[in-house]
Amino acid sequence: MNDNDLPVDPQRPCPICGKPALVKFKPFCSKRCADVDLHRWLSGSYVIPATEDDDEDGDSTPAPGGDEDER
């Protein structure tokens, strides 16, 4: 057994399956769980829901004193 096969200290469970994580695949317990996590990232499963404010896109009401009155 080499150092890569030792459990992570302090022992934390694998975020995918809950088994003890190994140093070699930290924070996962195996290559399979690491690949499952990578697939979730690449497929967009890990997203933070957000709402867009109308003011951020720049299409809101123009500021007073804009170019429209100067024509």
CNS distance restraints for C-alpha pairs under 8 A (distance, minus, plus):
assign (resid   1 and name CA) (resid   5 and name CA) 6.31 0.50 0.50
assign (resid   1 and name CA) (resid   6 and name CA) 7.88 0.50 0.50
assign (resid   2 and name CA) (resid   6 and name CA) 7.18 0.50 0.50
assign (resid   3 and name CA) (resid  23 and name CA) 7.26 0.50 0.50
assign (resid   3 and name CA) (resid  24 and name CA) 7.95 0.50 0.50
assign (resid   4 and name CA) (resid  22 and name CA) 6.82 0.50 0.50
assign (resid   4 and name CA) (resid  23 and name CA) 5.03 0.50 0.50
assign (resid   4 and name CA) (resid  24 and name CA) 4.37 0.50 0.50
assign (resid   5 and name CA) (resid  22 and name CA) 5.94 0.50 0.50
assign (resid   5 and name CA) (resid  23 and name CA) 6.40 0.50 0.50
assign (resid   5 and name CA) (resid  24 and name CA) 6.33 0.50 0.50
assign (resid   6 and name CA) (resid  22 and name CA) 5.65 0.50 0.50
assign (resid   6 and name CA) (resid  23 and name CA) 5.96 0.50 0.50
assign (resid   6 and name CA) (resid  24 and name CA) 7.96 0.50 0.50
assign (resid   7 and name CA) (resid  11 and name CA) 6.39 0.50 0.50
assign (resid   7 and name CA) (resid  20 and name CA) 6.48 0.50 0.50
assign (resid   7 and name CA) (resid  21 and name CA) 5.73 0.50 0.50
assign (resid   7 and name CA) (resid  22 and name CA) 4.36 0.50 0.50
assign (resid   7 and name CA) (resid  23 and name CA) 5.94 0.50 0.50
assign (resid   8 and name CA) (resid  12 and name CA) 6.85 0.50 0.50
assign (resid   8 and name CA) (resid  20 and name CA) 7.60 0.50 0.50
assign (resid   8 and name CA) (resid  21 and name CA) 5.70 0.50 0.50
assign (resid   8 and name CA) (resid  22 and name CA) 5.21 0.50 0.50
assign (resid   8 and name CA) (resid  23 and name CA) 5.19 0.50 0.50
assign (resid   8 and name CA) (resid  26 and name CA) 7.09 0.50 0.50
assign (resid   8 and name CA) (resid  27 and name CA) 7.83 0.50 0.50
assign (resid  11 and name CA) (resid  20 and name CA) 6.32 0.50 0.50
assign (resid  11 and name CA) (resid  21 and name CA) 6.84 0.50 0.50
assign (resid  12 and name CA) (resid  20 and name CA) 5.97 0.50 0.50
assign (resid  12 and name CA) (resid  21 and name CA) 6.06 0.50 0.50
assign (resid  12 and name CA) (resid  27 and name CA) 7.78 0.50 0.50
assign (resid  13 and name CA) (resid  17 and name CA) 7.80 0.50 0.50
assign (resid  13 and name CA) (resid  18 and name CA) 4.70 0.50 0.50
assign (resid  13 and name CA) (resid  19 and name CA) 5.21 0.50 0.50
assign (resid  13 and name CA) (resid  20 and name CA) 4.52 0.50 0.50
assign (resid  13 and name CA) (resid  21 and name CA) 5.52 0.50 0.50
assign (resid  13 and name CA) (resid  27 and name CA) 7.96 0.50 0.50
assign (resid  13 and name CA) (resid  28 and name CA) 7.70 0.50 0.50
assign (resid  13 and name CA) (resid  29 and name CA) 7.93 0.50 0.50
assign (resid  14 and name CA) (resid  18 and name CA) 4.60 0.50 0.50
assign (resid  14 and name CA) (resid  19 and name CA) 5.31 0.50 0.50
assign (resid  14 and name CA) (resid  20 and name CA) 5.81 0.50 0.50
assign (resid  14 and name CA) (resid  21 and name CA) 5.06 0.50 0.50
assign (resid  14 and name CA) (resid  27 and name CA) 6.14 0.50 0.50
assign (resid  14 and name CA) (resid  28 and name CA) 4.63 0.50 0.50
assign (resid  14 and name CA) (resid  29 and name CA) 5.59 0.50 0.50
assign (resid  14 and name CA) (resid  33 and name CA) 7.89 0.50 0.50
assign (resid  15 and name CA) (resid  27 and name CA) 7.44 0.50 0.50
assign (resid  15 and name CA) (resid  28 and name CA) 6.69 0.50 0.50
assign (resid  16 and name CA) (resid  28 and name CA) 7.37 0.50 0.50
assign (resid  16 and name CA) (resid  33 and name CA) 5.99 0.50 0.50
assign (resid  16 and name CA) (resid  36 and name CA) 7.72 0.50 0.50
assign (resid  16 and name CA) (resid  37 and name CA) 7.23 0.50 0.50
assign (resid  17 and name CA) (resid  33 and name CA) 7.30 0.50 0.50
assign (resid  19 and name CA) (resid  29 and name CA) 6.35 0.50 0.50
assign (resid  20 and name CA) (resid  28 and name CA) 7.88 0.50 0.50
assign (resid  20 and name CA) (resid  29 and name CA) 6.08 0.50 0.50
assign (resid  21 and name CA) (resid  25 and name CA) 7.17 0.50 0.50
assign (resid  21 and name CA) (resid  26 and name CA) 6.06 0.50 0.50
assign (resid  21 and name CA) (resid  27 and name CA) 5.64 0.50 0.50
assign (resid  21 and name CA) (resid  28 and name CA) 4.88 0.50 0.50
assign (resid  21 and name CA) (resid  29 and name CA) 4.12 0.50 0.50
assign (resid  21 and name CA) (resid  30 and name CA) 7.75 0.50 0.50
assign (resid  22 and name CA) (resid  26 and name CA) 5.61 0.50 0.50
assign (resid  22 and name CA) (resid  27 and name CA) 7.05 0.50 0.50
assign (resid  22 and name CA) (resid  28 and name CA) 6.45 0.50 0.50
assign (resid  22 and name CA) (resid  29 and name CA) 5.09 0.50 0.50
assign (resid  22 and name CA) (resid  30 and name CA) 7.35 0.50 0.50
assign (resid  23 and name CA) (resid  27 and name CA) 7.50 0.50 0.50
assign (resid  25 and name CA) (resid  29 and name CA) 5.97 0.50 0.50
assign (resid  25 and name CA) (resid  30 and name CA) 5.79 0.50 0.50
assign (resid  25 and name CA) (resid  31 and name CA) 6.47 0.50 0.50
assign (resid  25 and name CA) (resid  34 and name CA) 7.08 0.50 0.50
assign (resid  28 and name CA) (resid  33 and name CA) 6.10 0.50 0.50
assign (resid  28 and name CA) (resid  34 and name CA) 5.93 0.50 0.50
assign (resid  29 and name CA) (resid  33 and name CA) 6.66 0.50 0.50
assign (resid  29 and name CA) (resid  34 and name CA) 7.89 0.50 0.50
assign (resid  30 and name CA) (resid  34 and name CA) 6.44 0.50 0.50
assign (resid  31 and name CA) (resid  35 and name CA) 6.05 0.50 0.50
assign (resid  32 and name CA) (resid  36 and name CA) 6.19 0.50 0.50
assign (resid  33 and name CA) (resid  37 and name CA) 6.27 0.50 0.50
assign (resid  34 and name CA) (resid  38 and name CA) 6.25 0.50 0.50
assign (resid  35 and name CA) (resid  39 and name CA) 6.11 0.50 0.50
assign (resid  36 and name CA) (resid  40 and name CA) 6.32 0.50 0.50
assign (resid  37 and name CA) (resid  41 and name CA) 6.38 0.50 0.50
assign (resid  38 and name CA) (resid  42 and name CA) 6.19 0.50 0.50
assign (resid  39 and name CA) (resid  43 and name CA) 5.93 0.50 0.50
assign (resid  40 and name CA) (resid  44 and name CA) 6.20 0.50 0.50
assign (resid  40 and name CA) (resid  45 and name CA) 5.06 0.50 0.50
assign (resid  40 and name CA) (resid  46 and name CA) 6.46 0.50 0.50
assign (resid  41 and name CA) (resid  45 and name CA) 6.06 0.50 0.50
assign (resid  41 and name CA) (resid  46 and name CA) 5.76 0.50 0.50
assign (resid  52 and name CA) (resid  56 and name CA) 7.45 0.50 0.50
assign (resid  53 and name CA) (resid  57 and name CA) 7.67 0.50 0.50
assign (resid  54 and name CA) (resid  58 and name CA) 7.77 0.50 0.50
assign (resid  54 and name CA) (resid  59 and name CA) 7.43 0.50 0.50
assign (resid  54 and name CA) (resid  60 and name CA) 6.59 0.50 0.50
assign (resid  55 and name CA) (resid  59 and name CA) 7.15 0.50 0.50
assign (resid  55 and name CA) (resid  60 and name CA) 5.72 0.50 0.50
assign (resid  62 and name CA) (resid  66 and name CA) 6.72 0.50 0.50
assign (resid  65 and name CA) (resid  69 and name CA) 7.18 0.50 0.50
assign (resid  66 and name CA) (resid  70 and name CA) 7.83 0.50 0.50
assign (resid  67 and name CA) (resid  71 and name CA) 7.16 0.50 0.50
